[in-house]
Amino acid sequence: MFLSHLVTTAKQFSTSAITSFPKLKTHSGTKKRWRALSNGKFKRAHAAHAHLNVTKRPGRKNALCQTAYSSGAQTPTLKKLMPYA
């Protein structure tokens, strides 16, 4: 009784594992730099704002402080790189 139940459970478990597709991997560099938004786009921070700011104009520093959003051409590529975002 117990053995037959164990065999049927193992069959069910193994067939469900075989029929499922492999998991997609998220690109490591992308997940560190981009965040997904609820509207389907992505946002990121500008680089070169943390140090060596003495030689930069104030307007340039203010522009580097702003959030950057993905363009229409970048969004499909980012969705492939981050499939679960």
MIKE-637098 format. One record per residue: residue number from 0; x, y, z of N, C-alpha, C in turn. Coordinates in steps of 0.001 Angstrom, whole numbers, plus 524288, in hexadecimal, padded with zeros to 5 digits. Layout:
// residues N
seq:NUM | nx:X | ny:Y | nz:Z | cax:X | cay:Y | caz:Z | cx:X | cy:Y | cz:Z
...
This chain:
// residues 85
seq:0 | nx:80342 | ny:7FB57 | nz:80000 | cax:80000 | cay:80000 | caz:80000 | cx:80371 | cy:804EB | cz:80000
seq:1 | nx:806EE | ny:8052F | nz:803C3 | cax:80A51 | cay:809C8 | caz:80425 | cx:80DF6 | cy:80A36 | cz:7FF74
seq:2 | nx:80FF9 | ny:805B5 | nz:7FDBA | cax:81394 | cay:805AC | caz:7F94D | cx:810DD | cy:80753 | cz:7F445
seq:3 | nx:80C1E | ny:80593 | nz:7F36F | cax:80948 | cay:8071D | caz:7EEB1 | cx:80812 | cy:80CF7 | cz:7EEBE
seq:4 | nx:806BE | ny:80EFF | nz:7F345 | cax:805CD | cay:814A2 | caz:7F3C0 | cx:80AC4 | cy:817C2 | cz:7F2B7
seq:5 | nx:80F24 | ny:815D2 | nz:7F48C | cax:8142C | cay:8185D | caz:7F3B9 | cx:8159D | cy:81861 | cz:7EDF0
seq:6 | nx:814A3 | ny:8141D | nz:7EB3B | cax:815E0 | cay:813B9 | caz:7E5A6 | cx:81277 | cy:81769 | cz:7E27C
seq:7 | nx:80D64 | ny:817BC | nz:7E39E | cax:809FB | cay:81B38 | caz:7E0AF | cx:80B5A | cy:820EA | cz:7E1C0
seq:8 | nx:80CCC | ny:8221F | nz:7E685 | cax:80E62 | cay:82773 | caz:7E7CB | cx:81365 | cy:828E0 | cz:7E4F6
seq:9 | nx:8170A | ny:82535 | nz:7E4B1 | cax:81BF4 | cay:82635 | caz:7E1F4 | cx:81AFF | cy:826FB | cz:7DC26
seq:10 | nx:8176B | ny:82401 | nz:7D9EB | cax:81631 | cay:824A5 | caz:7D45C | cx:813E4 | cy:82A09 | cz:7D357
seq:11 | nx:81038 | ny:82BA2 | nz:7D693 | cax:80DDB | cay:830C2 | caz:7D5D7 | cx:811E8 | cy:83512 | cz:7D662
seq:12 | nx:8154B | ny:83485 | nz:7DA2D | cax:8192C | cay:8388A | caz:7DB1E | cx:81D12 | cy:838D3 | cz:7D69E
seq:13 | nx:81ECC | ny:83451 | nz:7D4A9 | cax:822BA | cay:8344E | caz:7D08C | cx:82073 | cy:83639 | cz:7CB65
seq:14 | nx:81B8F | ny:834F0 | nz:7CA29 | cax:81955 | cay:836B1 | caz:7C532 | cx:81877 | cy:83C90 | cz:7C53F
seq:15 | nx:816FE | ny:83EB2 | nz:7C9B7 | cax:8163F | cay:8445C | caz:7C9E8 | cx:81B72 | cy:84734 | cz:7C958
seq:16 | nx:81FA4 | ny:844CF | nz:7CB45 | cax:824CA | cay:8473C | caz:7CAC4 | cx:826B3 | cy:84705 | cz:7C524
seq:17 | nx:82553 | ny:842EE | nz:7C24F | cax:8271D | cay:8425B | caz:7BCEF | cx:82436 | cy:84615 | cz:7B952
seq:18 | nx:81F2F | ny:846DC | nz:7BA26 | cax:81C1A | cay:84A0C | caz:7B691 | cx:81CF5 | cy:84FE2 | cz:7B749
seq:19 | nx:81F0D | ny:85192 | nz:7BBC0 | cax:81FD2 | cay:85729 | caz:7BC84 | cx:824A8 | cy:85909 | cz:7B992
seq:20 | nx:8247E | ny:85DD9 | nz:7B7F7 | cax:828D2 | cay:86017 | caz:7B509 | cx:82D2F | cy:861B7 | cz:7B8C3
seq:21 | nx:831FA | ny:8624B | nz:7B6E6 | cax:83622 | cay:8640F | caz:7BA6D | cx:83563 | cy:869D0 | cz:7BBD9
seq:22 | nx:83754 | ny:86B25 | nz:7C05A | cax:836EB | cay:8708B | caz:7C220 | cx:83A7D | cy:87406 | cz:7BEE0
seq:23 | nx:838D8 | ny:878DB | nz:7BE1D | cax:83C02 | cay:87CAD | caz:7BB4B | cx:83F6F | cy:87F89 | cz:7BF36
seq:24 | nx:84441 | ny:88086 | nz:7BDBC | cax:847E1 | cay:88331 | caz:7C140 | cx:847A5 | cy:88912 | cz:7C057
seq:25 | nx:847C0 | ny:88BF7 | nz:7C48D | cax:847EF | cay:891A6 | caz:7C460 | cx:84D94 | cy:89361 | cz:7C3CF
seq:26 | nx:84E85 | ny:89726 | nz:7C06B | cax:853C7 | cay:89929 | caz:7BF88 | cx:85599 | cy:89C17 | cz:7C466
seq:27 | nx:85A1C | ny:89A97 | nz:7C66D | cax:85BE9 | cay:89CB0 | caz:7CB6F | cx:85D07 | cy:8A283 | cz:7CB39
seq:28 | nx:85F97 | ny:8A44F | nz:7C709 | cax:860C3 | cay:8A9E2 | caz:7C69E | cx:85BEB | cy:8AD2F | cz:7C607
seq:29 | nx:857F9 | ny:8AB0C | nz:7C35F | cax:85321 | cay:8ADF0 | caz:7C292 | cx:8501B | cy:8AE86 | cz:7C79F
seq:30 | nx:84FE4 | ny:8AA60 | nz:7CABC | cax:84CDA | cay:8AABB | caz:7CF95 | cx:84F75 | cy:8AE42 | cz:7D395
seq:31 | nx:85497 | ny:8AF29 | nz:7D315 | cax:8573A | cay:8B2C4 | caz:7D696 | cx:85658 | cy:8B86D | cz:7D50D
seq:32 | nx:8555E | ny:8B979 | nz:7D019 | cax:8552D | cay:8BED4 | caz:7CE20 | cx:84FB4 | cy:8C0D4 | cz:7CCF7
seq:33 | nx:84BFB | ny:8BD70 | nz:7CBE5 | cax:846BE | cay:8BF07 | caz:7CA38 | cx:842AB | cy:8BD2E | cz:7CE19
seq:34 | nx:83E60 | ny:8C027 | nz:7CE91 | cax:839D9 | cay:8BEAA | caz:7D1BB | cx:8350C | cy:8BEE7 | cz:7CE3D
seq:35 | nx:8319E | ny:8BB1C | nz:7CEBD | cax:82CDB | cay:8BAF5 | caz:7CB97 | cx:828B2 | cy:8BE7E | cz:7CE01
seq:36 | nx:825A8 | ny:8C102 | nz:7CA9B | cax:82153 | cay:8C44C | caz:7CC47 | cx:81C2E | cy:8C18B | cz:7CB0C
seq:37 | nx:817F4 | ny:8C364 | nz:7CD5C | cax:812E7 | cay:8C0DA | caz:7CC99 | cx:810BB | cy:8C1A9 | cz:7C71C
seq:38 | nx:8128C | ny:8C5AD | nz:7C458 | cax:81093 | cay:8C6A1 | caz:7BF0D | cx:81388 | cy:8C389 | cz:7BAE3
seq:39 | nx:81741 | ny:8C039 | nz:7BC7B | cax:81A15 | cay:8BCF7 | caz:7B8C6 | cx:81F54 | cy:8BF1D | cz:7B728
seq:40 | nx:8208A | ny:8C3DE | nz:7B8CB | cax:825A0 | cay:8C61E | caz:7B78D | cx:8296F | cy:8C512 | cz:7BC00
seq:41 | nx:82E39 | ny:8C6E1 | nz:7BB49 | cax:83257 | cay:8C611 | caz:7BF26 | cx:834E1 | cy:8CB45 | cz:7C06F
seq:42 | nx:8372B | ny:8CBA8 | nz:7C51D | cax:839EC | cay:8D06A | caz:7C6A0 | cx:83F51 | cy:8CF03 | cz:7C8A0
seq:43 | nx:842E1 | ny:8D2D3 | nz:7C85B | cax:84835 | cay:8D219 | caz:7CA2E | cx:84A4F | cy:8D757 | cz:7CBF5
seq:44 | nx:84EBF | ny:8D72C | nz:7CEA8 | cax:85164 | cay:8DBF1 | caz:7D04F | cx:855C5 | cy:8DD2D | cz:7CC7A
seq:45 | nx:85716 | ny:8E215 | nz:7CC0D | cax:85B77 | cay:8E3A9 | caz:7C8BC | cx:860A0 | cy:8E264 | cz:7CB66
seq:46 | nx:8648B | ny:8E157 | nz:7C848 | cax:869C9 | cay:8E06B | caz:7CA52 | cx:86CB1 | cy:8E5A2 | cz:7CACD
seq:47 | nx:87139 | ny:8E58A | nz:7CD22 | cax:874CF | cay:8E9FE | caz:7CD91 | cx:872A7 | cy:8EE63 | cz:7D0F6
seq:48 | nx:86F82 | ny:8ED12 | nz:7D4D5 | cax:86D6F | cay:8F113 | caz:7D856 | cx:86FC2 | cy:8F0AB | cz:7DDD6
seq:49 | nx:872AF | ny:8EC99 | nz:7DEF0 | cax:87460 | cay:8EB98 | caz:7E449 | cx:87974 | cy:8EE57 | cz:7E5C2
seq:50 | nx:87D17 | ny:8EED8 | nz:7E216 | cax:88229 | cay:8F10D | caz:7E384 | cx:88448 | cy:8F435 | cz:7DEED
seq:51 | nx:888A9 | ny:8F6DF | nz:7DFE2 | cax:88B1A | cay:8FA73 | caz:7DC0E | cx:8874B | cy:8FEAC | cz:7DA40
seq:52 | nx:88498 | ny:900F1 | nz:7DE02 | cax:8808F | cay:904C3 | caz:7DCB8 | cx:88290 | cy:90A61 | cz:7DC96
seq:53 | nx:88785 | ny:90B47 | nz:7DDE3 | cax:88992 | cay:9109C | caz:7DE14 | cx:889B2 | cy:91306 | cz:7D89F
seq:54 | nx:88B05 | ny:90FF2 | nz:7D4BB | cax:88B95 | cay:911FF | caz:7CF6C | cx:8867E | cy:911FC | cz:7CC58
seq:55 | nx:88237 | ny:91028 | nz:7CEAF | cax:87D3D | cay:90FDE | caz:7CBDA | cx:879F4 | cy:914B7 | cz:7CD01
seq:56 | nx:8774F | ny:91695 | nz:7C8F6 | cax:873D4 | cay:91B0C | caz:7C98A | cx:86F2F | cy:91990 | cz:7CD09
seq:57 | nx:86CDE | ny:91D40 | nz:7CFCA | cax:8684F | cay:91BFB | caz:7D309 | cx:863BB | cy:919DA | cz:7CFDB
seq:58 | nx:862F6 | ny:91BE1 | nz:7CB2F | cax:85EBD | cay:919E1 | caz:7C7EB | cx:85F9D | cy:9143E | cz:7C64C
seq:59 | nx:86486 | ny:912F7 | nz:7C544 | cax:865CA | cay:90D94 | caz:7C3E0 | cx:864F0 | cy:909F2 | cz:7C87D
seq:60 | nx:86674 | ny:90BAE | nz:7CD36 | cax:865AC | cay:90884 | caz:7D1E4 | cx:85FDB | cy:907C2 | cz:7D300
seq:61 | nx:85CC4 | ny:90BCC | nz:7D221 | cax:8571C | cay:90B51 | caz:7D2DE | cx:854BF | cy:9078A | cz:7CEE7
seq:62 | nx:856B3 | ny:907B5 | nz:7CA1F | cax:854AF | cay:90428 | caz:7C61E | cx:85633 | cy:8FE83 | cz:7C74C
seq:63 | nx:85AEB | ny:8FDAE | nz:7C960 | cax:85C95 | cay:8F86A | caz:7CABF | cx:8599B | cy:8F63D | cz:7CF70
seq:64 | nx:85761 | ny:8F9B2 | nz:7D28E | cax:85479 | cay:8F80E | caz:7D729 | cx:84F01 | cy:8F60F | cz:7D5BB
seq:65 | nx:84CF7 | ny:8F78D | nz:7D12B | cax:847AE | cay:8F618 | caz:7CF98 | cx:8475A | cy:8F04A | cz:7CE25
seq:66 | nx:842B5 | ny:8EE1A | nz:7CE95 | cax:841C1 | cay:8E8A7 | caz:7CD25 | cx:84146 | cy:8E83E | cz:7C73D
seq:67 | nx:8439B | ny:8E429 | nz:7C50B | cax:84336 | cay:8E31F | caz:7BF6A | cx:83F76 | cy:8DE99 | cz:7BE94
seq:68 | nx:83C45 | ny:8DEF4 | nz:7BA88 | cax:83872 | cay:8DAF2 | caz:7B94C | cx:839D9 | cy:8D857 | cz:7B428
seq:69 | nx:83819 | ny:8D386 | nz:7B378 | cax:8394A | cay:8D0A2 | caz:7AEB6 | cx:83645 | cy:8D2F3 | cz:7AA1E
seq:70 | nx:838D0 | ny:8D2F2 | nz:7A59C | cax:8364F | cay:8D4DD | caz:7A0E2 | cx:83304 | cy:8D083 | cz:79E7B
seq:71 | nx:8304E | ny:8D1D5 | nz:79A4A | cax:82D11 | cay:8CDF6 | caz:797A4 | cx:83033 | cy:8C986 | cz:79557
seq:72 | nx:83506 | ny:8CAA9 | nz:793B8 | cax:83857 | cay:8C69B | caz:79174 | cx:83AE7 | cy:8C336 | cz:795A6
seq:73 | nx:83BD3 | ny:8C55E | nz:79A40 | cax:83E69 | cay:8C275 | caz:79E6F | cx:83AB6 | cy:8BEC4 | cz:7A152
seq:74 | nx:835C3 | ny:8C023 | nz:7A1A7 | cax:83216 | cay:8BD3F | caz:7A4EA | cx:83182 | cy:8B782 | cz:7A358
seq:75 | nx:830E3 | ny:8B619 | nz:79E4A | cax:83083 | cay:8B07D | caz:79D03 | cx:83576 | cy:8AD6C | cz:79E62
seq:76 | nx:839FB | ny:8AFD1 | nz:79DB8 | cax:83EE5 | cay:8AD3A | caz:79F1C | cx:83F36 | cy:8AC5D | cz:7A4FE
seq:77 | nx:83D9D | ny:8B041 | nz:7A808 | cax:83DB9 | cay:8AFB9 | caz:7ADB8 | cx:839D4 | cy:8ABA0 | cz:7AF95
seq:78 | nx:83570 | ny:8AB13 | nz:7ACEB | cax:831A5 | cay:8A709 | caz:7AE68 | cx:833CC | cy:8A197 | cz:7AD66
seq:79 | nx:83715 | ny:8A10A | nz:7A967 | cax:83995 | cay:89BFC | caz:7A879 | cx:83DD1 | cy:89AE7 | cz:7AC7D
seq:80 | nx:840A9 | ny:89EF2 | nz:7AE0B | cax:844D0 | cay:89E45 | caz:7B1DE | cx:842B7 | cy:89D6F | cz:7B75D
seq:81 | nx:83E14 | ny:89FA3 | nz:7B87C | cax:83B9D | cay:89F08 | caz:7BD9A | cx:83626 | cy:89CBA | cz:7BCD9
seq:82 | nx:835B2 | ny:8979D | nz:7BBF5 | cax:830AD | cay:89561 | caz:7BA9C | cx:82CA6 | cy:8956B | cz:7BF12
seq:83 | nx:82E51 | ny:895B8 | nz:7C3DC | cax:82AAC | cay:8958B | caz:7C847 | cx:829DE | cy:89AD9 | cz:7CACE
seq:84 | nx:82B92 | ny:89F02 | nz:7C849 | cax:82AF3 | cay:8A440 | caz:7CA85 | cx:825BF | cy:8A68E | cz:7C8F7
